[in-house]
Amino acid sequence: RVTLLELIMAEISEKNSVTSEEMNVFTRHADFLAGCFQEKCEAVLKLTSAADAEDEEALVTIRLLDVLCEMTSNNGQLEHLQALPGLLETTIDTLRLTHLAGKQAVNIFTATHAMTGQEEISHPAVGFKSHLIRLIGNLCYKNKENQDKV
């Protein structure tokens, strides 16, 4: 699943012109991926315990967030994702829970807390909070209704 999401990410990231048929496919995929993210977003919180450091559901959720961030960076899919019910609320709730989890245990979600000395940051959840904030920002971009919700 992670590999499939990485392939989708690569396809979305390409700056080639997209036909209307491809845009319709991306829109359907966006609905599905946003639904998966909303269902599984709390799986990432399991990563705070050392025993679940390689939890597959959490890794899939991290990749889902990356794909959604990239999709909301594209104007063709942005308006559609901004209108999805519950996506913004779920993202904000996940950010709150992630922030609390980071305060209660070793904060693996931000790079500043994950670094010890000069070693490279390798935990998959590093940057998760920043991607949540990016998604919230993208969902609020030029959308007064979503801005008011935040």
DSSP file with accessible surface (Angstrom, degrees, kcal/mol):
  #  RESIDUE AA STRUCTURE BP1 BP2  ACC     N-H-->O    O-->H-N    N-H-->O    O-->H-N    TCO  KAPPA ALPHA  PHI   PSI    X-CA   Y-CA   Z-CA
    1    1 A R     >        0   0  130      0, 0.0     4,-2.4     0, 0.0     5,-0.2   0.000 360.0 360.0 360.0 -39.9    0.0    0.0    0.0
    2    2 A V  H  >  +     0   0   40      1,-0.2     4,-2.2     2,-0.2     5,-0.2   0.924 360.0  49.2 -62.8 -42.2    2.8    2.4    0.8
    3    3 A T  H  > S+     0   0   97      2,-0.2     4,-2.2     1,-0.2    -1,-0.2   0.908 109.8  51.3 -64.1 -41.8    4.4    1.7   -2.6
    4    4 A L  H  > S+     0   0  106      1,-0.2     4,-2.4     2,-0.2    -1,-0.2   0.926 110.0  49.5 -60.9 -43.1    1.1    2.3   -4.4
    5    5 A L  H  X S+     0   0   11     -4,-2.4     4,-2.6     1,-0.2    -1,-0.2   0.879 108.6  52.9 -64.6 -35.5    0.7    5.6   -2.5
    6    6 A E  H  X S+     0   0   85     -4,-2.2     4,-2.3     2,-0.2    -1,-0.2   0.891 108.8  50.2 -66.9 -36.3    4.3    6.6   -3.5
    7    7 A L  H  X S+     0   0  112     -4,-2.2     4,-2.2     2,-0.2    -2,-0.2   0.911 111.0  48.3 -66.0 -42.8    3.4    5.8   -7.2
    8    8 A I  H  X S+     0   0   31     -4,-2.4     4,-2.7     2,-0.2     5,-0.2   0.926 110.6  52.4 -61.4 -42.9    0.2    8.0   -6.9
    9    9 A M  H  X S+     0   0   37     -4,-2.6     4,-2.5     1,-0.2    -2,-0.2   0.920 108.6  49.6 -59.8 -44.0    2.4   10.7   -5.3
   10   10 A A  H  X S+     0   0   52     -4,-2.3     4,-1.1     1,-0.2    -1,-0.2   0.907 111.9  48.6 -62.9 -40.4    4.8   10.6   -8.2
   11   11 A E  H  < S+     0   0   96     -4,-2.2     3,-0.4     1,-0.2    -2,-0.2   0.914 114.0  45.3 -66.6 -42.1    2.0   10.8  -10.8
   12   12 A I  H  < S+     0   0    8     -4,-2.7    -2,-0.2     1,-0.2    -1,-0.2   0.879 108.3  57.8 -68.8 -36.6    0.4   13.8   -9.0
   13   13 A S  H  < S+     0   0   41     -4,-2.5    -1,-0.2    -5,-0.2    -2,-0.2   0.738  81.5 102.1 -69.6 -24.4    3.7   15.6   -8.5
   14   14 A E     <  -     0   0   97     -4,-1.1    -3,-0.0    -3,-0.4    -4,-0.0  -0.384  68.5-144.4 -62.9 138.2    4.4   15.6  -12.2
   15   15 A K        +     0   0  175     -2,-0.1    -1,-0.1     2,-0.0     3,-0.1   0.142  54.1 129.8 -94.0  20.5    3.7   19.0  -13.7
   16   16 A N  S    S-     0   0  114      1,-0.1     2,-0.1     0, 0.0    -2,-0.0  -0.352  70.8 -91.7 -69.6 156.6    2.4   17.8  -17.0
   17   17 A S        -     0   0  117      1,-0.1     2,-0.4    -2,-0.0    -1,-0.1  -0.436  43.0-142.0 -68.9 144.7   -0.9   19.0  -18.3
   18   18 A V        -     0   0   54     -2,-0.1     2,-0.1    -3,-0.1    -1,-0.1  -0.905   6.3-130.4-114.9 134.1   -3.8   16.8  -17.3
   19   19 A T     >  -     0   0   81     -2,-0.4     4,-2.3     1,-0.1     5,-0.2  -0.337  28.8-109.6 -74.6 164.7   -6.8   15.9  -19.4
   20   20 A S  H  > S+     0   0   98      1,-0.2     4,-2.1     2,-0.2     5,-0.1   0.859 120.3  54.9 -65.1 -32.8  -10.3   16.3  -18.0
   21   21 A E  H  > S+     0   0  145      2,-0.2     4,-1.9     1,-0.2    -1,-0.2   0.933 109.0  46.9 -65.6 -43.4  -10.6   12.5  -17.9
   22   22 A E  H  > S+     0   0   83      1,-0.2     4,-2.7     2,-0.2    -2,-0.2   0.888 109.7  54.5 -64.3 -36.9   -7.4   12.2  -15.8
   23   23 A M  H  X S+     0   0   40     -4,-2.3     4,-2.4     1,-0.2    -1,-0.2   0.899 106.1  51.7 -64.7 -38.4   -8.7   14.9  -13.6
   24   24 A N  H  X S+     0   0   93     -4,-2.1     4,-2.1     2,-0.2    -1,-0.2   0.904 110.4  48.9 -62.9 -40.0  -11.9   13.0  -13.0
   25   25 A V  H  X S+     0   0   46     -4,-1.9     4,-2.6     2,-0.2    -2,-0.2   0.939 111.0  49.6 -64.5 -45.7   -9.9    9.9  -12.1
   26   26 A F  H  X S+     0   0   22     -4,-2.7     4,-2.6     1,-0.2    -2,-0.2   0.892 109.1  53.3 -59.8 -38.5   -7.8   12.0   -9.7
   27   27 A T  H  X S+     0   0   30     -4,-2.4     4,-2.1     2,-0.2    -1,-0.2   0.926 109.7  46.7 -65.3 -42.8  -10.9   13.4   -8.1
   28   28 A R  H  X S+     0   0  156     -4,-2.1     4,-2.0     1,-0.2    -1,-0.2   0.913 113.5  49.1 -64.4 -41.1  -12.3    9.9   -7.5
   29   29 A H  H  X S+     0   0   81     -4,-2.6     4,-3.2     1,-0.2     5,-0.3   0.894 107.5  55.6 -63.6 -38.8   -9.0    8.8   -6.1
   30   30 A A  H  X S+     0   0    0     -4,-2.6     4,-2.7     2,-0.2     5,-0.2   0.914 106.7  50.1 -61.7 -42.5   -9.0   12.0   -3.9
   31   31 A D  H  X S+     0   0   67     -4,-2.1     4,-2.2     2,-0.2    -1,-0.2   0.943 114.3  44.5 -58.2 -48.7  -12.3   11.0   -2.4
   32   32 A F  H  X S+     0   0  136     -4,-2.0     4,-2.5     2,-0.2    -2,-0.2   0.937 115.2  46.5 -63.5 -47.9  -11.1    7.5   -1.6
   33   33 A L  H  X S+     0   0    7     -4,-3.2     4,-2.5     1,-0.2    -1,-0.2   0.894 111.8  50.9 -65.4 -38.9   -7.8    8.6   -0.2
   34   34 A A  H  X S+     0   0    0     -4,-2.7     4,-2.6    -5,-0.3    -1,-0.2   0.911 110.5  50.3 -64.8 -40.5   -9.3   11.3    1.9
   35   35 A G  H  X S+     0   0   22     -4,-2.2     4,-2.0    -5,-0.2    -2,-0.2   0.918 110.6  49.1 -62.2 -42.5  -11.8    8.8    3.3
   36   36 A C  H  X S+     0   0   23     -4,-2.5     4,-2.2     2,-0.2    -2,-0.2   0.916 111.3  49.8 -62.8 -42.4   -9.0    6.3    4.1
   37   37 A F  H  X S+     0   0    0     -4,-2.5     4,-1.6     1,-0.2    -2,-0.2   0.931 109.3  51.2 -62.7 -43.4   -7.1    9.1    5.9
   38   38 A Q  H  < S+     0   0   56     -4,-2.6    -1,-0.2     1,-0.2     4,-0.2   0.877 113.7  45.3 -62.7 -36.9  -10.1   10.1    7.9
   39   39 A E  H  < S+     0   0  153     -4,-2.0    -1,-0.2     1,-0.2     3,-0.2   0.872 125.3  29.0 -71.9 -37.3  -10.6    6.5    9.0
   40   40 A K  H >< S+     0   0   64     -4,-2.2     3,-2.1    -5,-0.2     4,-0.4   0.363  82.2 109.2-110.8   5.8   -7.0    5.7    9.9
   41   41 A C  G >< S+     0   0    5     -4,-1.6     3,-1.1     1,-0.3     4,-0.3   0.813  76.2  58.1 -60.0 -30.6   -5.5    9.0   10.9
   42   42 A E  G >  S+     0   0  119      1,-0.2     3,-1.1    -3,-0.2     4,-0.4   0.638  83.7  83.5 -77.5  -7.7   -5.2    8.1   14.6
   43   43 A A  G X  S+     0   0   12     -3,-2.1     3,-1.3     1,-0.3     4,-0.3   0.820  80.5  65.6 -62.7 -26.8   -3.0    5.0   13.7
   44   44 A V  G X  S+     0   0    0     -3,-1.1     3,-1.9    -4,-0.4    -1,-0.3   0.829  87.1  68.3 -66.6 -28.1    0.0    7.4   13.6
   45   45 A L  G X  S+     0   0   35     -3,-1.1     3,-1.5    -4,-0.3    -1,-0.3   0.777  86.3  69.5 -64.1 -22.7   -0.4    8.0   17.4
   46   46 A K  G X  S+     0   0  100     -3,-1.3     3,-1.5    -4,-0.4     6,-0.4   0.740  82.0  75.1 -64.6 -22.3    0.6    4.4   18.0
   47   47 A L  G <  S+     0   0    3     -3,-1.9    -1,-0.3    -4,-0.3    -2,-0.2   0.637  75.1  78.1 -67.9 -12.6    4.1    5.3   16.8
   48   48 A T  G <  S+     0   0   45     -3,-1.5     2,-0.4    -4,-0.2    58,-0.3   0.771  83.9  72.3 -69.1 -23.0    4.8    7.1   20.1
   49   49 A S  S X  S-     0   0   48     -3,-1.5     3,-1.2    -4,-0.2    56,-0.0  -0.763  84.6-134.8 -92.9 138.8    5.4    3.7   21.7
   50   50 A A  G >  S+     0   0   96     -2,-0.4     3,-1.4     1,-0.3     4,-0.1   0.815 101.7  64.6 -61.3 -29.7    8.6    2.0   20.8
   51   51 A A  G 3  S+     0   0   96      1,-0.3     3,-0.3     2,-0.1    -1,-0.3   0.811 105.8  43.3 -65.6 -28.5    6.8   -1.3   20.3
   52   52 A D  G X  S+     0   0   62     -3,-1.2     3,-1.9    -6,-0.4    -1,-0.3   0.064  73.6 123.7-104.9  25.1    4.8    0.1   17.4
   53   53 A A  T <  S+     0   0   30     -3,-1.4    -1,-0.2     1,-0.3    -2,-0.1   0.719  82.1  37.9 -62.7 -19.8    7.6    1.9   15.6
   54   54 A E  T 3  S+     0   0  144     -3,-0.3    -1,-0.3    -4,-0.1     2,-0.2  -0.007  78.4 157.1-118.9  29.0    7.0    0.0   12.4
   55   55 A D    <>  -     0   0   35     -3,-1.9     4,-2.0     1,-0.2     5,-0.2  -0.383  34.9-149.2 -59.8 120.8    3.2   -0.1   12.5
   56   56 A E  H  > S+     0   0  113      1,-0.2     4,-2.6     2,-0.2     5,-0.2   0.894  94.2  53.9 -64.1 -40.6    2.1   -0.6    8.8
   57   57 A E  H  > S+     0   0   55      1,-0.2     4,-2.4     2,-0.2    -1,-0.2   0.905 109.1  49.8 -60.8 -39.7   -1.2    1.2    9.2
   58   58 A A  H  > S+     0   0    0    -15,-0.3     4,-2.4     2,-0.2    -1,-0.2   0.917 110.1  49.8 -65.8 -41.0    0.7    4.2   10.6
   59   59 A L  H  X S+     0   0   40     -4,-2.0     4,-2.0     2,-0.2    -2,-0.2   0.902 111.0  49.7 -65.2 -38.6    3.1    4.2    7.7
   60   60 A V  H  X S+     0   0    7     -4,-2.6     4,-2.6     1,-0.2    -2,-0.2   0.922 110.0  51.4 -64.4 -41.4    0.2    4.0    5.3
   61   61 A T  H  X S+     0   0    0     -4,-2.4     4,-2.3     2,-0.2    -2,-0.2   0.901 107.4  52.4 -64.2 -39.7   -1.5    7.0    7.0
   62   62 A I  H  X S+     0   0   15     -4,-2.4     4,-2.0     1,-0.2    -1,-0.2   0.933 111.8  46.3 -62.0 -43.2    1.7    9.0    6.8
   63   63 A R  H  X S+     0   0   68     -4,-2.0     4,-2.4     1,-0.2    -2,-0.2   0.880 108.8  55.5 -66.7 -38.8    1.9    8.4    3.1
   64   64 A L  H  X S+     0   0    4     -4,-2.6     4,-2.6     1,-0.2    -1,-0.2   0.923 107.6  50.0 -58.2 -43.8   -1.9    9.2    2.7
   65   65 A L  H  X S+     0   0    0     -4,-2.3     4,-2.5     1,-0.2    -2,-0.2   0.921 108.8  51.8 -62.0 -42.3   -1.2   12.5    4.3
   66   66 A D  H  X S+     0   0   14     -4,-2.0     4,-2.1     1,-0.2    -1,-0.2   0.924 111.2  47.3 -59.3 -44.6    1.7   13.2    1.9
   67   67 A V  H  X S+     0   0    0     -4,-2.4     4,-2.8     1,-0.2    -2,-0.2   0.920 111.5  50.4 -65.0 -43.0   -0.5   12.4   -1.1
   68   68 A L  H  X S+     0   0    0     -4,-2.6     4,-2.5     1,-0.2    -1,-0.2   0.897 108.9  52.5 -63.9 -38.1   -3.4   14.6    0.2
   69   69 A C  H  X S+     0   0    0     -4,-2.5     4,-0.6     2,-0.2    -1,-0.2   0.929 111.9  45.8 -61.1 -43.4   -0.9   17.5    0.7
   70   70 A E  H >< S+     0   0   30     -4,-2.1     3,-0.7     1,-0.2     4,-0.3   0.909 111.9  51.4 -67.7 -40.0    0.3   17.1   -2.8
   71   71 A M  H >< S+     0   0    0     -4,-2.8     3,-1.2     1,-0.3     6,-0.4   0.890 108.7  50.8 -64.1 -38.9   -3.3   16.9   -4.2
   72   72 A T  H 3< S+     0   0    3     -4,-2.5    -1,-0.3     1,-0.3    -2,-0.2   0.610 100.3  64.7 -77.8  -7.4   -4.3   20.0   -2.3
   73   73 A S  T << S+     0   0   51     -3,-0.7     2,-0.6    -4,-0.6    -1,-0.3   0.554  90.1  79.4 -84.3  -9.0   -1.3   21.8   -3.8
   74   74 A N  S X> S-     0   0   48     -3,-1.2     4,-1.8    -4,-0.3     3,-1.2  -0.882  76.4-145.7-102.8 122.1   -2.9   21.3   -7.2
   75   75 A N  H 3> S+     0   0  116     -2,-0.6     4,-0.9     1,-0.3    -1,-0.1   0.813  95.4  62.8 -58.9 -29.8   -5.7   23.8   -8.1
   76   76 A G  H 34 S+     0   0   41      1,-0.2     4,-0.3     2,-0.1    -1,-0.3   0.846 116.8  27.8 -65.1 -33.4   -7.6   21.3  -10.0
   77   77 A Q  H <> S+     0   0    1     -3,-1.2     4,-2.3    -6,-0.4     5,-0.2   0.598 103.4  82.6-101.6 -14.5   -8.2   19.1   -7.0
   78   78 A L  H  X S+     0   0    9     -4,-1.8     4,-2.6     1,-0.2     5,-0.2   0.944  91.1  46.6 -59.4 -52.0   -8.0   21.7   -4.3
   79   79 A E  H  X S+     0   0  151     -4,-0.9     4,-1.3     1,-0.2    -1,-0.2   0.885 112.5  51.2 -61.3 -39.0  -11.6   22.9   -4.5
   80   80 A H  H  > S+     0   0   61     -4,-0.3     4,-0.5     1,-0.2     3,-0.4   0.938 113.4  43.8 -63.9 -46.6  -13.0   19.4   -4.5
   81   81 A L  H >< S+     0   0    1     -4,-2.3     3,-0.8     1,-0.2    -2,-0.2   0.840 108.1  59.2 -69.5 -32.3  -11.0   18.4   -1.4
   82   82 A Q  H 3< S+     0   0   15     -4,-2.6    -1,-0.2     1,-0.2    -2,-0.2   0.836 106.5  49.3 -63.0 -30.5  -11.9   21.7    0.3
   83   83 A A  H 3< S+     0   0   79     -4,-1.3    -1,-0.2    -3,-0.4    -2,-0.2   0.570  81.3 116.3 -87.2  -9.1  -15.5   20.8    0.0
   84   84 A L  S XX S-     0   0   32     -3,-0.8     3,-0.9    -4,-0.5     4,-0.5  -0.410  73.0-115.3 -64.2 129.4  -15.2   17.2    1.4
   85   85 A P  T 34 S+     0   0  111      0, 0.0    -1,-0.1     0, 0.0    -2,-0.1  -0.449  89.6   2.0 -69.5 129.7  -17.2   16.9    4.6
   86   86 A G  T 3> S+     0   0   23     -2,-0.2     4,-2.7     1,-0.1     5,-0.2   0.209  94.9 107.8  88.5 -15.3  -15.1   16.2    7.7
   87   87 A L  H <> S+     0   0    0     -3,-0.9     4,-2.3     2,-0.2     5,-0.2   0.955  84.2  43.1 -64.2 -46.7  -11.6   16.3    6.1
   88   88 A L  H  X S+     0   0    5     -4,-0.5     4,-2.5     2,-0.2     5,-0.2   0.942 116.0  48.4 -63.5 -44.8  -10.6   19.6    7.6
   89   89 A E  H  > S+     0   0   73      1,-0.2     4,-2.7     2,-0.2     5,-0.2   0.915 111.6  49.5 -62.9 -42.9  -12.1   18.7   11.0
   90   90 A T  H  X S+     0   0   28     -4,-2.7     4,-2.5     1,-0.2    -1,-0.2   0.911 110.9  50.3 -62.5 -41.5  -10.4   15.3   11.1
   91   91 A T  H  X S+     0   0    0     -4,-2.3     4,-2.3    -5,-0.2    -2,-0.2   0.922 111.7  47.2 -64.8 -42.3   -7.1   17.0   10.2
   92   92 A I  H  X S+     0   0   27     -4,-2.5     4,-2.4     2,-0.2    -2,-0.2   0.930 112.7  49.1 -65.3 -44.4   -7.4   19.6   12.9
   93   93 A D  H  X S+     0   0   79     -4,-2.7     4,-2.5     1,-0.2    -2,-0.2   0.909 110.8  50.7 -61.2 -40.9   -8.4   16.9   15.5
   94   94 A T  H  X S+     0   0    3     -4,-2.5     4,-2.8     1,-0.2     5,-0.2   0.903 108.4  52.5 -65.2 -38.8   -5.4   14.7   14.4
   95   95 A L  H  X S+     0   0   37     -4,-2.3     4,-2.5     2,-0.2    -2,-0.2   0.931 110.1  48.4 -61.8 -44.2   -3.1   17.7   14.8
   96   96 A R  H  X S+     0   0  156     -4,-2.4     4,-2.4     2,-0.2    -2,-0.2   0.935 113.8  46.0 -60.6 -47.5   -4.4   18.3   18.4
   97   97 A L  H  X S+     0   0   62     -4,-2.5     4,-2.8     1,-0.2    -2,-0.2   0.895 112.5  50.8 -64.0 -39.2   -4.0   14.6   19.3
   98   98 A T  H  X S+     0   0    0     -4,-2.8     4,-2.3     2,-0.2    -1,-0.2   0.908 109.6  50.7 -65.1 -41.2   -0.5   14.5   17.8
   99   99 A H  H  X S+     0   0   80     -4,-2.5     4,-1.3    -5,-0.2    -2,-0.2   0.935 112.8  45.7 -62.3 -45.0    0.5   17.6   19.7
  100  100 A L  H  X S+     0   0   90     -4,-2.4     4,-1.6     1,-0.2     3,-0.3   0.910 111.5  51.7 -65.0 -42.5   -0.7   16.1   23.0
  101  101 A A  H  X S+     0   0   15     -4,-2.8     4,-1.3     1,-0.2    -1,-0.2   0.887 107.7  53.5 -62.5 -36.0    0.9   12.7   22.2
  102  102 A G  H  < S+     0   0    6     -4,-2.3    -1,-0.2     1,-0.2    -2,-0.2   0.811 108.9  49.0 -68.4 -28.8    4.2   14.6   21.6
  103  103 A K  H  < S+     0   0  149     -4,-1.3    -1,-0.2    -3,-0.3    -2,-0.2   0.791 111.6  48.8 -78.4 -28.8    4.0   16.3   25.0
  104  104 A Q  H  < S+     0   0  162     -4,-1.6     2,-0.2    -5,-0.1    -2,-0.2   0.678 124.2  10.1 -87.4 -19.3    3.3   13.1   26.9
  105  105 A A  S  < S-     0   0   48     -4,-1.3     2,-0.3    -5,-0.2   -56,-0.1  -0.717 112.0 -43.4-139.5-169.2    6.1   11.0   25.4
  106  106 A V        -     0   0  110    -58,-0.3     2,-1.2    -2,-0.2    -3,-0.1  -0.494  64.5-122.5 -63.8 126.6    9.1   11.4   23.2
  107  107 A N        +     0   0   18     -2,-0.3     3,-0.4     1,-0.2    -1,-0.1  -0.610  43.1 164.4 -80.9  99.8    8.0   13.8   20.5
  108  108 A I        +     0   0   20     -2,-1.2    20,-0.2     1,-0.2    -1,-0.2   0.465  61.4  76.3 -90.5  -2.1    8.7   11.8   17.3
  109  109 A F  S    S+     0   0    0     17,-0.2    18,-1.3   -11,-0.2    20,-1.0   0.599  89.3  54.0 -90.4 -13.6    6.5   14.1   15.2
  110  110 A T  S  > S-     0   0   29     -3,-0.4     4,-1.2    16,-0.2     3,-0.5  -0.959  73.4-134.5-125.1 146.0    8.8   17.1   14.8
  111  111 A A  H  > S+     0   0   42     -2,-0.4     4,-1.2     1,-0.2    -1,-0.1   0.849 102.0  60.6 -66.1 -34.5   12.4   17.3   13.6
  112  112 A T  H  4 S+     0   0  114      1,-0.2    -1,-0.2     2,-0.2     3,-0.1   0.860 111.5  39.0 -65.5 -32.3   13.6   19.5   16.4
  113  113 A H  H  4 S+     0   0  115     -3,-0.5    -1,-0.2     1,-0.2    -2,-0.2   0.684 112.0  57.6 -88.5 -19.3   12.6   17.0   19.0
  114  114 A A  H  < S+     0   0   27     -4,-1.2     2,-0.3    -3,-0.1    -2,-0.2   0.648  86.6  93.5 -86.9 -14.4   13.8   13.9   17.0
  115  115 A M     <  +     0   0   89     -4,-1.2     2,-0.4    -5,-0.1     3,-0.1  -0.627  45.8 179.1 -85.4 135.7   17.4   15.1   16.6
  116  116 A T    >   -     0   0   84     -2,-0.3     3,-1.1     3,-0.2     2,-0.2  -0.933  65.4 -42.6-131.3 106.9   20.0   14.0   19.0
  117  117 A G  T 3  S-     0   0   64     -2,-0.4    -2,-0.0     1,-0.2     0, 0.0  -0.505 110.9 -35.9  73.6-136.7   23.4   15.4   18.0
  118  118 A Q  T 3  S+     0   0  182     -2,-0.2    -1,-0.2    -3,-0.1    -3,-0.0   0.271  95.0 129.1-106.8   9.9   24.2   15.2   14.3
  119  119 A E    <   -     0   0  115     -3,-1.1    -3,-0.2     1,-0.1     2,-0.2  -0.276  64.8-102.0 -68.3 154.5   22.5   12.0   13.4
  120  120 A E        -     0   0  171      1,-0.1     2,-0.5    -5,-0.1    -1,-0.1  -0.488  32.3-114.6 -76.0 145.4   20.1   11.8   10.5
  121  121 A I        +     0   0   59     -2,-0.2    -1,-0.1     1,-0.2    -6,-0.1  -0.673  45.7 159.3 -81.9 121.6   16.4   11.8   11.2
  122  122 A S        +     0   0  111     -2,-0.5    -1,-0.2    -8,-0.2    -2,-0.0   0.487  28.1 115.9-124.1  -5.9   15.0    8.5   10.1
  123  123 A H    >   -     0   0   51      1,-0.1     3,-1.5    -9,-0.1    -9,-0.0  -0.482  62.7-136.9 -69.1 133.9   11.7    8.0   12.0
  124  124 A P  T 3  S+     0   0   47      0, 0.0    -1,-0.1     0, 0.0   -70,-0.0   0.737  99.4  58.6 -65.6 -20.4    8.8    7.9    9.5
  125  125 A A  T >  S+     0   0    0    -78,-0.1     3,-2.4     2,-0.1     4,-0.3   0.570  74.0 116.7 -88.2  -6.5    6.6   10.2   11.6
  126  126 A V  T <  S+     0   0   31     -3,-1.5   -16,-0.2     1,-0.3   -17,-0.2  -0.410  83.8  19.7 -62.5 128.9    9.1   13.1   11.7
  127  127 A G  T 3> S+     0   0   15    -18,-1.3     4,-2.1    -2,-0.1    -1,-0.3   0.425  86.0 122.4  91.2  -0.6    7.4   16.0   10.0
  128  128 A F  H <> S+     0   0    2     -3,-2.4     4,-2.2   -19,-0.2     5,-0.2   0.929  75.4  49.1 -61.0 -44.1    3.9   14.5   10.4
  129  129 A K  H  > S+     0   0   26    -20,-1.0     4,-2.5    -4,-0.3    -1,-0.2   0.912 109.4  51.7 -63.0 -40.9    2.7   17.6   12.3
  130  130 A S  H  > S+     0   0   69    -21,-0.4     4,-2.4     1,-0.2    -1,-0.2   0.886 109.6  50.1 -65.4 -33.7    4.1   19.9    9.6
  131  131 A H  H  X S+     0   0   56     -4,-2.1     4,-2.5     2,-0.2    -1,-0.2   0.871 108.7  52.1 -71.4 -35.0    2.3   18.0    6.9
  132  132 A L  H  X S+     0   0    0     -4,-2.2     4,-2.6     2,-0.2    -2,-0.2   0.935 111.1  47.6 -62.1 -43.6   -1.0   18.2    8.9
  133  133 A I  H  X S+     0   0   98     -4,-2.5     4,-2.8     1,-0.2    -2,-0.2   0.906 110.5  52.2 -65.2 -39.1   -0.5   22.0    9.1
  134  134 A R  H  X S+     0   0   89     -4,-2.4     4,-2.8     2,-0.2    -1,-0.2   0.931 110.2  48.3 -61.4 -44.0    0.3   22.1    5.4
  135  135 A L  H  X S+     0   0    0     -4,-2.5     4,-2.7     2,-0.2    -2,-0.2   0.928 111.4  49.7 -63.7 -43.1   -2.9   20.2    4.6
  136  136 A I  H  X S+     0   0   21     -4,-2.6     4,-1.5     1,-0.2    -2,-0.2   0.938 112.2  48.5 -60.6 -45.2   -4.9   22.6    6.9
  137  137 A G  H  X S+     0   0   41     -4,-2.8     4,-0.9     1,-0.2     3,-0.2   0.920 112.3  48.0 -60.8 -43.7   -3.4   25.6    5.2
  138  138 A N  H >< S+     0   0   35     -4,-2.8     3,-0.6     1,-0.2    -1,-0.2   0.899 110.1  51.6 -64.3 -40.7   -4.2   24.2    1.7
  139  139 A L  H 3< S+     0   0    1     -4,-2.7    -1,-0.2     1,-0.2    -2,-0.2   0.774 113.5  45.6 -68.3 -23.4   -7.7   23.4    2.7
  140  140 A C  H >< S+     0   0   16     -4,-1.5     3,-2.0    -3,-0.2    -1,-0.2   0.570  81.6 124.3 -93.5 -10.0   -8.2   26.9    3.9
  141  141 A Y  T << S-     0   0  113     -4,-0.9     5,-0.1    -3,-0.6     3,-0.1  -0.323  95.9 -19.9 -59.2 117.7   -6.6   28.6    0.9
  142  142 A K  T 3  S+     0   0  167     -2,-0.2     2,-0.4     1,-0.1    -1,-0.3   0.804 110.0 118.3  52.8  32.9   -9.0   31.1   -0.6
  143  143 A N    <>  -     0   0   31     -3,-2.0     4,-2.3     1,-0.1     5,-0.2  -0.845  42.9-173.8-131.5  96.0  -11.9   29.3    1.2
  144  144 A K  H  > S+     0   0  137     -2,-0.4     4,-2.5     1,-0.2     5,-0.2   0.868  83.4  56.3 -59.4 -39.2  -13.7   31.6    3.7
  145  145 A E  H  > S+     0   0  130      1,-0.2     4,-1.5     2,-0.2    -1,-0.2   0.934 111.2  42.5 -61.0 -47.2  -15.9   28.8    5.0
  146  146 A N  H  > S+     0   0    5      2,-0.2     4,-1.8     1,-0.2    -1,-0.2   0.870 111.5  55.9 -68.8 -35.1  -12.9   26.6    6.0
  147  147 A Q  H  < S+     0   0   90     -4,-2.3    -2,-0.2    -7,-0.2    -1,-0.2   0.915 106.6  50.6 -61.1 -39.7  -11.0   29.6    7.3
  148  148 A D  H  < S+     0   0  109     -4,-2.5    -1,-0.2     1,-0.2    -2,-0.2   0.855 106.5  55.1 -67.5 -33.8  -13.9   30.3    9.6
  149  149 A K  H  <        0   0   97     -4,-1.5    -1,-0.2    -5,-0.2    -2,-0.2   0.896 360.0 360.0 -64.6 -39.9  -14.0   26.7   10.9
  150  150 A V     <        0   0   99     -4,-1.8    -2,-0.2   -14,-0.1    -1,-0.2   0.905 360.0 360.0 -73.0 360.0  -10.3   26.9   11.8
